[in-house]
Structures are given as C-alpha cells and as structure tokens.
C-alpha cells in the first residue's frame, strides 16, 4: 500500500511539472508581484511585506491545486474510470495534498528568496521556518475553499471563478498593502475576510508576537463552512455521476 501511495504521488508531481501553464504562474506570479510592489525597505516593514506575499503565494496554490484541478479532473474519462477502482481515493487525496505542499513551499520560498535579494528583512532562519509553517497551516481553510470550488464549478468556469475570489480576497484582506492603507469602505469589510485573519496570523509570527486567538477562530469557522459545502458538492457529484 505504501508503494501505491508513493507511485501515485510521484505521478501527480510529474504530471504537474510537465504542465508549465500550471506551475509557471503558480510559482512566478506571487514572486513577480512581490518584486514589483512589495519588496524593498528594511526591518519590520520588509518582514511584514514578505509575510504578506508568502501567505498570498500559499493561498494561490490552495485555490488552483484543489479548485481548478478537481473541477477539470472531474470531467475527464480517466477520472471516471479511476473512481471505479478499489482503494483509488486515498492515494489520490494524498497525492493532491503532497503536491500542494511541494508547490506551496516552492512558491513561498521564491518569495522569501526575492525578499532577501531586494529587501533587508530582519527575520532569522528560525523565524523564516516558523513563517513557512504558519503559512501552510493557515492555508487549510483556503484548501477547503478550493475543494468547494472544485466540486461546485465546471472545468471551464473554475479558473475564472477562482481568480474572481483569489485576487479580490487578497486585496481586501490587506495582503497587497497594509490594512491601514485600504480605502475606508474596504477597511470596514476587511476584518471579516479569511485573508485578513490569515494575514494577522503570519504578521504576528513575523513580528514575534503571540498569534491572535480571534483570527484562529475565524479561520477555523471559515474552514468548517467551506468543508461542509465542499462535502455537499462531493456528494452531489457522486450522486450525479456514479449513482
């Protein structure tokens, strides 16, 4: 069984790395955006900007690795055949999770590398490790949101809908500019968005402050809601395609 998991995970990674249309924007877009608009400065300002774009990069992987990938896979003949095989779900889920982790670390690592080239952050290697860990953890609710999109959208609409959520949420959440710099109307909405609370967590880690418990509760609540809707979408898909 372990060998089966390893083979499926290896095939999934090989498949994704053979798709430049997937991994180029996934890895390069957050880093390019950071280099153009976020990098620069030193000390705490550089630390917070790096933390913001690190979580932005990881959230992007969660959206597109799960949302778009699931929506597109659902409509293939291969997926329909695979779902009829015994024990097929476990290895595929593991492959999705490992692939998301690999691309999350690569995308976030590229942001951090650019930060050290173009800025003067004060974070130590231990702090960087904590930042990466916290970014991966707070991406879990967005992974659930991605799965939800994957089961409630079609292959053609998934990319557009993912971008319509991903980009505005990043802006409203204060990942592209400090929350204090947001327009008044946006600033009033920001505290109720999952991206804002993801930002609060990584900003606290970057600043060496305690992680706000309120943000953890918000993220847990969002994750539970997204997971429930994703499960309903999964059951709907099962009933429609395989009943």
C-alpha positions as CSV (number, residue, x, y, z in Angstrom):
1,X,0.0,0.0,0.0
2,X,2.9,2.4,0.8
3,X,4.3,1.7,-2.6
4,X,1.0,2.5,-4.3
5,X,0.8,5.9,-2.5
6,X,4.4,6.7,-3.5
7,X,3.7,5.9,-7.1
8,X,0.5,7.9,-7.3
9,X,2.2,10.9,-5.5
10,X,5.2,10.7,-7.9
11,X,2.9,10.5,-11.0
12,X,0.9,13.5,-9.7
13,X,4.1,15.6,-9.2
14,X,5.5,14.6,-12.6
15,X,2.2,15.5,-14.3
16,X,2.1,18.9,-12.8
17,X,5.8,19.7,-13.5
18,X,5.1,18.8,-17.1
19,X,2.4,21.5,-17.3
20,X,4.2,24.9,-17.5
21,X,0.7,26.5,-17.8
22,X,0.1,25.4,-14.2
23,X,3.5,25.7,-12.4
24,X,4.8,28.9,-14.1
25,X,2.0,31.2,-12.9
26,X,1.7,29.3,-9.6
27,X,5.3,29.8,-8.8
28,X,6.2,33.0,-10.5
29,X,3.1,35.3,-10.3
30,X,3.3,35.9,-6.5
31,X,7.0,36.4,-6.6
32,X,6.8,38.8,-9.6
33,X,4.0,40.8,-7.8
34,X,6.1,40.9,-4.7
35,X,9.2,42.1,-6.6
36,X,7.3,44.9,-8.3
37,X,5.1,46.1,-5.5
38,X,6.1,44.7,-2.1
39,X,9.8,44.2,-1.9
40,X,12.1,46.9,-0.7
41,X,12.8,48.6,2.6
42,X,14.3,47.0,5.7
43,X,13.5,45.8,9.2
44,X,9.9,45.4,10.3
45,X,8.4,46.8,7.1
46,X,10.3,44.3,5.0
47,X,9.3,41.5,7.3
48,X,5.6,42.2,7.1
49,X,5.7,42.6,3.3
50,X,7.5,39.3,3.0
51,X,5.0,37.6,5.3
52,X,2.0,39.0,3.3
53,X,3.2,37.8,0.0
54,X,4.3,34.4,1.5
55,X,0.7,33.7,2.5
56,X,-0.5,35.1,-0.8
57,X,1.6,32.6,-2.6
58,X,0.5,29.6,-0.5
59,X,-3.2,30.6,-0.8
60,X,-2.8,30.7,-4.6
61,X,-1.6,27.1,-4.6
62,X,-4.6,26.1,-2.4
63,X,-7.0,27.7,-4.8
64,X,-5.6,26.3,-8.0
65,X,-4.2,23.0,-7.0
66,X,-7.5,21.9,-5.5
67,X,-10.2,24.1,-7.0
68,X,-9.2,24.2,-10.7
69,X,-7.6,20.8,-10.6
70,X,-10.6,19.0,-9.1
71,X,-13.0,20.7,-11.4
72,X,-11.0,19.7,-14.5
73,X,-10.3,16.2,-13.4
74,X,-14.0,15.5,-12.6
75,X,-14.9,15.9,-16.3
76,X,-12.3,13.5,-17.7
77,X,-12.9,9.9,-18.7
78,X,-9.8,8.9,-16.8
79,X,-11.2,10.2,-13.6
80,X,-14.5,8.4,-14.2
81,X,-12.6,5.2,-14.7
82,X,-10.3,5.8,-11.7
83,X,-13.2,6.3,-9.4
84,X,-14.4,2.7,-10.2
85,X,-11.1,1.2,-9.0
86,X,-10.9,-0.1,-5.4
87,X,-8.8,1.9,-3.0
88,X,-8.3,4.7,-5.5
89,X,-9.5,7.7,-3.4
90,X,-6.9,7.5,-0.6
91,X,-3.7,7.7,-2.8
92,X,-5.3,10.4,-5.0
93,X,-6.1,12.6,-2.0
94,X,-2.6,12.0,-0.6
95,X,-1.1,13.0,-4.0
96,X,-3.1,16.2,-4.0
97,X,-2.0,17.1,-0.5
98,X,1.7,16.4,-1.2
99,X,1.6,18.3,-4.5
100,X,0.0,21.3,-2.8
101,X,2.6,21.2,0.0
102,X,5.5,20.9,-2.5
103,X,4.2,23.8,-4.7
104,X,3.4,25.9,-1.6
105,X,6.9,25.6,-0.3
106,X,8.4,26.4,-3.7
107,X,6.2,29.4,-4.3
108,X,6.7,30.8,-0.8
109,X,10.4,30.0,-0.9
110,X,10.7,32.0,-4.1
111,X,9.0,35.0,-2.4
112,X,11.4,34.8,0.5
113,X,14.4,34.5,-1.7
114,X,13.4,37.6,-3.6
115,X,12.8,39.3,-0.3
116,X,16.4,38.7,0.8
117,X,17.7,39.9,-2.6
118,X,15.6,43.1,-2.9
119,X,15.0,44.0,0.8
120,X,16.7,43.8,4.1
121,X,14.4,41.7,6.3
122,X,15.3,41.1,9.9
123,X,13.9,37.6,10.2
124,X,16.3,34.8,11.2
125,X,16.2,31.3,9.6
126,X,14.2,30.0,12.6
127,X,11.7,32.8,12.1
128,X,11.5,32.0,8.4
129,X,10.8,28.4,9.2
130,X,8.0,29.5,11.6
131,X,6.6,31.8,8.9
132,X,6.5,29.0,6.3
133,X,4.9,26.6,8.8
134,X,2.3,29.2,9.8
135,X,1.5,30.0,6.2
136,X,0.9,26.3,5.4
137,X,-1.3,25.9,8.4
138,X,-3.5,28.9,7.8
139,X,-3.9,27.9,4.1
140,X,-6.0,24.9,5.3
141,X,-9.3,26.9,5.1
142,X,-8.4,28.1,1.6
143,X,-7.7,24.5,0.7
144,X,-11.3,23.7,1.8
145,X,-12.5,26.6,-0.3
146,X,-10.5,25.3,-3.3
147,X,-12.1,21.8,-2.9
148,X,-15.5,23.5,-2.6
149,X,-14.9,25.3,-5.9
150,X,-13.7,22.1,-7.4
151,X,-17.0,20.3,-6.8
152,X,-19.3,23.2,-7.5
153,X,-17.8,24.7,-10.7
154,X,-17.2,23.3,-14.1
155,X,-13.8,22.8,-15.8
156,X,-14.4,25.9,-18.0
157,X,-15.6,28.2,-15.2
158,X,-13.2,27.1,-12.5
159,X,-10.3,29.3,-13.5
160,X,-12.3,32.5,-13.8
161,X,-14.2,31.9,-10.6
162,X,-11.0,31.1,-8.7
163,X,-9.4,34.3,-9.9
164,X,-12.5,36.3,-9.1
165,X,-12.2,35.1,-5.5
166,X,-8.4,34.9,-5.1
167,X,-7.4,38.4,-6.2
168,X,-10.1,40.4,-4.5
169,X,-9.7,38.5,-1.3
170,X,-6.0,39.2,-1.3
171,X,-6.6,42.9,-1.8
172,X,-9.4,43.2,0.7
173,X,-7.5,41.1,3.3
174,X,-4.6,43.6,3.2
175,X,-2.1,41.2,1.7
176,X,-1.1,43.7,-1.1
177,X,-1.0,46.8,1.1
178,X,-1.2,47.4,4.9
179,X,-4.8,47.3,6.2
180,X,-4.4,50.8,7.5
181,X,-3.8,52.0,3.9
182,X,-7.0,50.4,2.5
183,X,-9.9,52.7,1.4
184,X,-12.5,53.2,4.1
185,X,-15.2,51.0,2.6
186,X,-12.7,48.2,2.0
187,X,-11.3,48.6,5.5
188,X,-14.7,48.0,7.0
189,X,-15.1,44.7,5.1
190,X,-11.5,43.5,5.7
191,X,-11.8,42.2,9.3
192,X,-14.5,39.7,8.2
193,X,-12.5,38.1,5.4
194,X,-10.4,34.9,5.8
195,X,-7.4,36.5,4.1
196,X,-7.3,39.3,6.7
197,X,-7.2,36.7,9.5
198,X,-4.6,34.6,7.7
199,X,-2.6,37.8,7.4
200,X,-3.0,38.6,11.1
201,X,-1.5,35.2,11.9
202,X,1.6,35.4,9.7
203,X,2.1,39.1,10.7
204,X,2.2,38.0,14.3
205,X,4.6,35.3,13.6
206,X,6.9,37.7,11.6
207,X,6.7,40.2,14.4
208,X,7.4,37.7,17.1
209,X,4.1,38.4,18.8
210,X,1.5,35.9,20.1
211,X,-0.8,34.6,17.4
212,X,-4.3,36.2,17.9
213,X,-6.8,33.6,19.1
214,X,-9.6,35.5,17.4
215,X,-8.1,35.0,14.0
216,X,-7.6,31.3,14.6
217,X,-11.3,31.0,15.5
218,X,-12.3,32.9,12.4
219,X,-10.2,30.7,10.2
220,X,-11.5,27.5,11.8
221,X,-15.0,28.7,11.3
222,X,-14.4,29.5,7.6
223,X,-12.7,26.2,7.2
224,X,-15.6,24.3,8.7
225,X,-18.1,26.1,6.5
226,X,-16.1,25.6,3.3
227,X,-15.5,21.9,4.2
228,X,-19.3,21.4,4.7
229,X,-20.2,23.0,1.4
230,X,-17.4,21.0,-0.3
231,X,-18.8,17.8,1.1
232,X,-22.2,18.6,-0.2
233,X,-20.7,19.2,-3.6
234,X,-18.8,15.9,-3.4
235,X,-22.0,14.0,-2.5
236,X,-23.9,15.8,-5.3
237,X,-21.1,14.9,-7.8
238,X,-21.2,11.2,-6.6
239,X,-24.9,11.0,-7.0
240,X,-25.0,12.7,-10.4
241,X,-22.1,10.8,-12.0
242,X,-21.8,7.5,-10.2
243,X,-25.2,6.7,-8.6
